[in-house]
Amino acid sequence: CQYNFLHAVKDITEKNNAILIFDEIVTGFRHGNTGAQGYFNVMPDLTCIGKAVANGLPLSVVFGSEEIMRKFPEIFFSLTSAGEALSLAAAKAVLELIKKIDVSKHLNQVGGIVLDGLKKLIIKYELEDVMIAMGYPCYNRYFFKDNEGMRLNSLQLMELWTQEIAKRGILSCETHIMNYSHTNEMANETLNVYDEVLNLIKKKRI
């Protein structure tokens, strides 16, 4: 999203006395320890995070301004796994770890290899009018678009792409959501697969 967009949204919510809520399930910890709100310097009233905070274990977190959080004891809410403590222990370990390790830097470094590499491959195979790669290194996406010069439409291209990269060991559905386990080697292996498959797609012009 554009930098000014979130600032504009915050202005609108403040003018209308509305609560601004950020869903940072994906962006939380990827754009730094303070998430997208820190990256874009926009503070919401409430924030939702999950998944990454407990290293994939089932845990969701809601946090926000003191004024709003003090309202929770006054309302009824329930949790399916309220008594489950393993995820809380995992979250504690994750939060302690990210204080010591610059996880976001690693995600952007490895993700940058994939994003920049895919953009170069799209140019290499002259598919700029068919495929687009965009986003941030830590979280980026790609998609196909219809083009009269192709024998397949965008949906058929995505089906072909997904099928062929899966045959070669890569599971991806339009996104690269980086995590700390990903390595430079994995990124380069992914690009090798993308190189083969984009060459195949290039031939669909013939």
Residue frames as qw, qx, qy, qz and C-alpha x, y, z in Angstrom:
[[0.000, 0.890, 0.457, 0.000, 0.00, 0.00, 0.00],
 [0.341, 0.639, -0.054, 0.688, 1.09, 3.59, -0.50],
 [0.352, -0.054, -0.539, 0.763, 2.52, 5.42, 2.50],
 [0.195, -0.090, 0.105, -0.971, -0.10, 8.20, 2.48],
 [0.539, -0.279, -0.633, -0.481, -3.05, 5.80, 2.22],
 [0.555, -0.374, -0.688, 0.281, -2.91, 4.59, 5.82],
 [0.174, -0.160, -0.290, 0.927, -2.42, 8.13, 7.08],
 [0.330, -0.141, -0.314, -0.879, -5.51, 9.20, 5.14],
 [0.592, -0.346, -0.702, -0.193, -7.51, 6.30, 6.61],
 [0.429, -0.305, -0.583, 0.619, -6.46, 7.30, 10.12],
 [0.048, 0.026, 0.043, -0.998, -7.53, 10.89, 9.47],
 [0.486, -0.247, -0.512, -0.664, -10.97, 9.69, 8.32],
 [0.595, -0.367, -0.707, 0.107, -11.47, 7.46, 11.38],
 [0.300, -0.227, -0.428, 0.822, -10.46, 10.26, 13.74],
 [0.194, -0.061, -0.147, -0.968, -12.80, 12.76, 12.07],
 [0.635, -0.236, -0.468, -0.567, -15.68, 10.27, 12.36],
 [0.481, -0.460, 0.560, -0.493, -14.83, 9.04, 15.86],
 [0.955, 0.115, -0.182, -0.203, -14.36, 5.50, 14.50],
 [0.695, -0.520, 0.481, 0.122, -11.98, 2.82, 15.68],
 [0.519, 0.663, -0.508, -0.182, -9.05, 2.04, 13.39],
 [0.852, -0.267, 0.448, -0.046, -8.16, -1.66, 13.38],
 [0.319, 0.641, -0.650, -0.254, -5.14, -3.16, 11.63],
 [0.989, -0.008, 0.132, -0.062, -4.99, -6.80, 10.58],
 [0.108, 0.783, -0.611, -0.043, -1.28, -7.56, 10.88],
 [0.943, -0.095, 0.310, -0.080, -1.55, -11.34, 10.62],
 [0.841, 0.407, 0.072, 0.349, 0.88, -11.25, 7.67],
 [0.313, 0.790, -0.166, 0.501, 2.72, -7.96, 8.19],
 [0.595, -0.767, 0.179, -0.161, 3.31, -8.32, 11.92],
 [0.706, -0.498, 0.423, 0.274, 7.06, -8.85, 12.57],
 [0.741, 0.353, 0.368, 0.436, 7.82, -8.93, 8.83],
 [0.255, 0.818, 0.059, 0.513, 8.04, -5.15, 8.54],
 [0.139, 0.454, -0.528, 0.704, 10.15, -5.04, 11.68],
 [0.205, -0.193, -0.859, 0.427, 9.17, -5.80, 15.26],
 [0.215, 0.359, 0.378, -0.826, 6.56, -3.05, 15.18],
 [0.466, 0.477, 0.744, 0.051, 4.88, -4.36, 12.03],
 [0.307, 0.563, 0.450, 0.622, 3.34, -2.24, 9.28],
 [0.226, -0.930, -0.283, -0.058, 2.15, 0.36, 11.78],
 [0.528, -0.672, 0.183, 0.487, 5.73, 1.06, 12.76],
 [0.545, 0.100, 0.514, 0.655, 6.96, 0.87, 9.17],
 [0.131, 0.629, 0.466, 0.609, 4.37, 3.39, 7.97],
 [0.149, -0.013, -0.399, 0.905, 4.29, 5.33, 11.25],
 [0.499, -0.318, -0.259, -0.764, 0.52, 5.01, 11.70],
 [0.044, -0.068, 0.870, -0.486, -0.83, 3.88, 15.07],
 [0.464, -0.355, -0.624, -0.518, -4.20, 2.07, 14.98],
 [0.548, -0.480, 0.268, -0.631, -6.56, 1.75, 17.93],
 [0.854, -0.192, 0.456, -0.165, -6.52, -2.05, 17.77],
 [0.330, 0.566, -0.708, -0.265, -4.21, -4.58, 16.13],
 [0.955, -0.059, 0.215, -0.197, -4.62, -8.29, 15.39],
 [0.240, 0.613, -0.745, -0.112, -1.59, -10.55, 14.98],
 [0.910, -0.124, 0.318, -0.233, -1.20, -14.31, 14.89],
 [0.918, 0.371, -0.091, 0.110, 0.65, -17.28, 13.39],
 [0.557, 0.552, -0.376, 0.494, 4.14, -15.80, 13.45],
 [0.302, -0.697, 0.355, -0.545, 3.90, -14.66, 17.06],
 [0.777, -0.342, 0.478, -0.226, 3.77, -18.32, 18.16],
 [0.074, -0.446, 0.824, 0.342, 5.90, -19.75, 15.34],
 [0.412, 0.030, -0.747, -0.520, 2.86, -21.28, 13.65],
 [0.121, -0.272, -0.900, 0.318, 1.10, -22.62, 16.74],
 [0.130, -0.667, -0.602, -0.418, -2.58, -21.62, 17.14],
 [0.312, -0.551, -0.390, 0.668, -2.46, -18.24, 18.82],
 [0.172, 0.720, 0.322, 0.591, -4.07, -14.91, 18.03],
 [0.369, -0.358, -0.358, 0.779, -3.33, -11.64, 19.79],
 [0.045, 0.830, 0.365, 0.419, -5.40, -8.48, 20.01],
 [0.471, -0.426, -0.269, 0.724, -3.76, -5.38, 21.46],
 [0.176, 0.735, 0.336, 0.562, -4.31, -1.66, 21.32],
 [0.000, 0.567, -0.219, 0.794, -4.61, 1.63, 23.14],
 [0.102, -0.042, -0.794, 0.597, -5.03, 1.58, 26.91],
 [0.434, 0.090, 0.169, -0.880, -8.41, 3.30, 26.58],
 [0.749, 0.114, -0.397, -0.519, -9.86, 0.51, 24.46],
 [0.525, 0.129, -0.828, 0.151, -8.12, -2.44, 26.11],
 [0.093, -0.049, 0.672, -0.733, -9.57, -1.41, 29.50],
 [0.643, 0.048, -0.044, -0.763, -13.03, -2.02, 28.03],
 [0.523, 0.144, -0.818, -0.191, -12.44, -5.77, 27.61],
 [0.073, -0.069, -0.877, 0.469, -13.33, -6.70, 31.22],
 [0.391, 0.250, 0.322, -0.825, -16.68, -5.02, 30.67],
 [0.689, 0.314, -0.306, -0.577, -17.67, -7.16, 27.69],
 [0.858, -0.108, 0.494, -0.095, -18.19, -10.89, 27.14],
 [0.553, 0.608, -0.521, -0.228, -15.74, -12.71, 24.92],
 [0.883, -0.255, 0.390, -0.064, -14.67, -16.33, 24.80],
 [0.198, 0.647, -0.697, -0.238, -11.77, -18.33, 23.40],
 [0.923, 0.090, -0.293, -0.233, -11.97, -21.84, 22.03],
 [0.823, 0.081, -0.416, 0.379, -8.53, -22.72, 23.37],
 [0.226, -0.875, 0.128, -0.409, -8.44, -20.41, 26.37],
 [0.762, -0.586, 0.274, -0.040, -6.75, -22.97, 28.61],
 [0.904, 0.286, 0.019, 0.317, -4.08, -23.98, 26.09],
 [0.373, -0.875, 0.179, 0.253, -0.66, -22.85, 27.32],
 [0.768, -0.018, 0.393, 0.505, 1.76, -24.35, 24.79],
 [0.410, 0.709, 0.293, 0.494, 1.13, -21.57, 22.27],
 [0.251, -0.963, 0.020, -0.100, 1.72, -18.97, 24.97],
 [0.710, -0.505, 0.339, 0.355, 5.07, -20.56, 25.78],
 [0.658, 0.319, 0.411, 0.544, 5.94, -20.52, 22.07],
 [0.140, 0.909, 0.195, 0.341, 4.99, -16.85, 21.81],
 [0.490, -0.847, 0.157, 0.130, 7.16, -16.02, 24.80],
 [0.736, -0.203, 0.421, 0.489, 10.11, -17.75, 23.12],
 [0.492, 0.600, 0.388, 0.498, 9.46, -15.97, 19.80],
 [0.071, -0.974, -0.097, -0.194, 9.23, -12.54, 21.41],
 [0.601, -0.694, 0.284, 0.277, 12.46, -13.14, 23.31],
 [0.728, 0.079, 0.454, 0.508, 14.17, -14.29, 20.11],
 [0.389, 0.740, 0.316, 0.448, 13.21, -11.31, 17.96],
 [0.289, -0.953, 0.059, 0.069, 14.68, -9.00, 20.57],
 [0.599, -0.528, 0.476, 0.370, 18.08, -10.60, 19.90],
 [0.471, 0.064, 0.690, 0.545, 17.88, -11.37, 16.17],
 [0.279, 0.445, -0.117, -0.843, 16.95, -9.00, 13.34],
 [0.522, 0.276, 0.807, 0.024, 14.39, -11.35, 11.81],
 [0.436, 0.817, 0.239, -0.293, 12.93, -8.67, 9.55],
 [0.050, 0.757, -0.523, -0.388, 16.34, -7.99, 8.00],
 [0.331, -0.156, 0.910, 0.196, 16.70, -11.69, 7.16],
 [0.494, 0.540, 0.666, -0.146, 13.21, -11.87, 5.65],
 [0.339, 0.878, -0.009, -0.339, 13.84, -8.83, 3.47],
 [0.105, -0.620, 0.694, 0.351, 17.24, -10.11, 2.39],
 [0.346, 0.036, 0.924, 0.161, 16.01, -13.56, 1.32],
 [0.419, 0.673, 0.571, -0.214, 12.70, -12.27, 0.01],
 [0.169, 0.823, -0.213, -0.500, 14.56, -9.65, -2.00],
 [0.207, -0.313, 0.839, 0.395, 16.43, -12.38, -3.83],
 [0.342, 0.389, 0.854, 0.046, 13.14, -13.99, -4.87],
 [0.273, 0.831, 0.348, -0.338, 11.33, -10.77, -5.78],
 [0.066, 0.771, -0.389, -0.500, 14.21, -9.18, -7.70],
 [0.264, -0.206, 0.882, 0.331, 15.05, -12.49, -9.36],
 [0.399, 0.513, 0.759, -0.035, 11.48, -13.07, -10.52],
 [0.248, 0.869, 0.085, -0.420, 11.28, -9.55, -11.94],
 [0.047, -0.616, 0.633, 0.467, 14.48, -10.17, -13.92],
 [0.332, 0.067, 0.920, 0.198, 13.16, -13.50, -15.22],
 [0.396, 0.714, 0.519, -0.254, 9.94, -11.85, -16.38],
 [0.195, 0.846, -0.248, -0.430, 12.05, -9.39, -18.38],
 [0.265, -0.386, 0.821, 0.326, 14.35, -12.17, -19.62],
 [0.297, 0.265, 0.898, 0.187, 11.43, -14.04, -21.17],
 [0.111, -0.078, -0.308, -0.942, 9.70, -10.84, -22.36],
 [0.284, -0.485, -0.821, -0.099, 6.60, -11.54, -20.30],
 [0.072, -0.097, -0.344, 0.931, 6.13, -8.07, -18.80],
 [0.446, -0.055, -0.216, -0.867, 2.72, -7.82, -20.47],
 [0.706, -0.161, -0.638, -0.262, 1.65, -11.18, -19.04],
 [0.726, -0.401, -0.486, 0.275, 3.09, -11.49, -15.52],
 [0.051, -0.799, 0.181, -0.571, 3.64, -8.96, -12.74],
 [0.680, -0.260, -0.529, 0.437, 5.69, -9.31, -9.54],
 [0.062, -0.699, 0.037, -0.711, 5.18, -6.68, -6.87],
 [0.715, -0.651, -0.242, -0.081, 5.25, -5.88, -3.17],
 [0.256, -0.835, 0.461, -0.159, 7.86, -5.79, -0.44],
 [0.383, 0.434, -0.814, 0.046, 10.78, -8.24, -0.17],
 [0.190, -0.139, 0.850, -0.472, 9.41, -9.74, 3.06],
 [0.453, 0.422, 0.734, -0.279, 5.95, -10.24, 1.56],
 [0.204, 0.410, -0.403, -0.793, 5.34, -10.06, -2.17],
 [0.678, 0.343, 0.610, -0.225, 3.01, -11.46, -4.76],
 [0.021, -0.242, 0.658, 0.713, 2.75, -12.13, -8.46],
 [0.593, 0.441, 0.568, -0.362, -0.10, -12.61, -10.88],
 [0.316, 0.115, 0.698, 0.632, -0.86, -13.21, -14.52],
 [0.353, 0.542, 0.212, -0.733, -3.03, -11.03, -16.71],
 [0.706, 0.502, 0.500, 0.026, -4.89, -11.66, -19.95],
 [0.050, -0.625, 0.421, 0.655, -3.01, -10.84, -23.12],
 [0.778, 0.514, 0.041, -0.358, -4.05, -11.33, -26.73],
 [0.379, 0.661, -0.641, -0.093, -0.55, -12.54, -27.58],
 [0.218, -0.274, 0.906, -0.236, -0.96, -15.64, -25.41],
 [0.468, -0.101, -0.767, -0.428, -2.84, -18.79, -26.28],
 [0.437, -0.416, -0.758, 0.248, -3.87, -19.15, -22.62],
 [0.224, -0.821, -0.133, -0.509, -5.84, -16.69, -20.49],
 [0.075, -0.641, 0.532, -0.548, -4.68, -15.53, -17.04],
 [0.798, -0.313, 0.340, -0.386, -6.48, -18.32, -15.16],
 [0.969, 0.235, -0.065, 0.048, -5.06, -21.00, -17.44],
 [0.443, 0.644, -0.443, 0.438, -1.59, -19.50, -17.07],
 [0.377, -0.572, 0.513, -0.517, -1.87, -19.56, -13.29],
 [0.948, -0.092, 0.196, -0.232, -3.03, -23.19, -13.41],
 [0.835, 0.442, -0.233, 0.229, -0.11, -24.11, -15.66],
 [0.131, 0.694, -0.482, 0.518, 2.34, -22.18, -13.46],
 [0.612, -0.474, 0.434, -0.461, 1.08, -23.73, -10.22],
 [0.989, 0.078, 0.069, -0.104, 1.11, -27.22, -11.72],
 [0.748, 0.515, -0.278, 0.314, 4.61, -26.95, -13.15],
 [0.012, 0.662, -0.534, 0.525, 6.31, -25.38, -10.13],
 [0.785, -0.352, 0.338, -0.381, 4.64, -28.01, -7.91],
 [0.962, 0.243, -0.110, 0.056, 6.12, -30.76, -10.10],
 [0.566, 0.518, -0.371, 0.523, 9.50, -29.22, -9.35],
 [0.576, -0.263, -0.593, 0.497, 8.97, -29.00, -5.60],
 [0.055, 0.032, -0.192, 0.979, 7.71, -25.44, -5.15],
 [0.103, -0.655, -0.749, -0.017, 4.30, -24.77, -3.59],
 [0.097, -0.247, -0.113, 0.958, 3.20, -21.17, -4.07],
 [0.154, 0.686, 0.698, 0.138, -0.15, -19.54, -4.68],
 [0.190, 0.840, 0.222, 0.457, 0.55, -16.03, -5.94],
 [0.315, -0.911, 0.156, -0.215, 2.51, -15.04, -2.85],
 [0.664, 0.214, -0.526, 0.486, 5.92, -15.27, -1.22],
 [0.511, -0.797, 0.034, -0.321, 5.39, -14.87, 2.52],
 [0.519, 0.465, -0.614, 0.370, 8.90, -15.14, 3.89],
 [0.753, -0.646, -0.023, -0.124, 9.78, -16.72, 7.23],
 [0.258, -0.816, 0.517, 0.003, 12.99, -17.05, 9.20],
 [0.804, -0.125, 0.572, 0.102, 13.53, -20.65, 8.04],
 [0.710, 0.686, 0.130, 0.092, 13.95, -19.58, 4.43],
 [0.588, -0.494, 0.320, 0.554, 17.54, -19.36, 3.23],
 [0.195, 0.682, -0.390, -0.588, 19.43, -17.85, 0.30],
 [0.118, -0.158, 0.936, 0.293, 19.89, -21.35, -1.07],
 [0.309, 0.490, 0.796, -0.176, 16.12, -21.94, -1.03],
 [0.272, 0.778, 0.091, -0.560, 15.56, -18.60, -2.73],
 [0.109, 0.554, -0.642, -0.518, 17.98, -19.46, -5.53],
 [0.204, 0.086, 0.968, 0.114, 16.50, -22.94, -5.94],
 [0.340, 0.650, 0.561, -0.384, 13.08, -21.32, -6.28],
 [0.251, 0.754, -0.212, -0.569, 14.37, -19.01, -8.99],
 [0.083, -0.286, 0.874, 0.383, 15.86, -21.96, -10.88],
 [0.277, 0.399, 0.872, -0.062, 12.41, -23.53, -10.96],
 [0.275, 0.783, 0.267, -0.490, 10.79, -20.25, -12.00],
 [0.036, 0.576, -0.562, -0.593, 13.35, -19.96, -14.81],
 [0.152, 0.026, 0.950, 0.273, 12.32, -23.35, -16.22],
 [0.223, 0.583, 0.760, -0.183, 8.60, -22.70, -15.94],
 [0.189, 0.782, 0.046, -0.592, 8.69, -19.19, -17.39],
 [0.021, -0.368, 0.740, 0.563, 10.60, -20.62, -20.34],
 [0.164, 0.304, 0.933, 0.105, 7.71, -23.05, -20.77],
 [0.190, 0.753, 0.480, -0.408, 5.15, -20.23, -20.55],
 [0.019, 0.611, -0.353, -0.709, 7.15, -18.19, -23.05],
 [0.101, -0.050, 0.880, 0.461, 6.61, -20.98, -25.59],
 [0.247, 0.566, 0.756, -0.215, 2.84, -20.56, -25.24],
 [0.196, 0.701, -0.061, -0.683, 3.21, -17.45, -27.40],
 [0.056, -0.290, 0.786, 0.543, 4.28, -19.64, -30.31]]
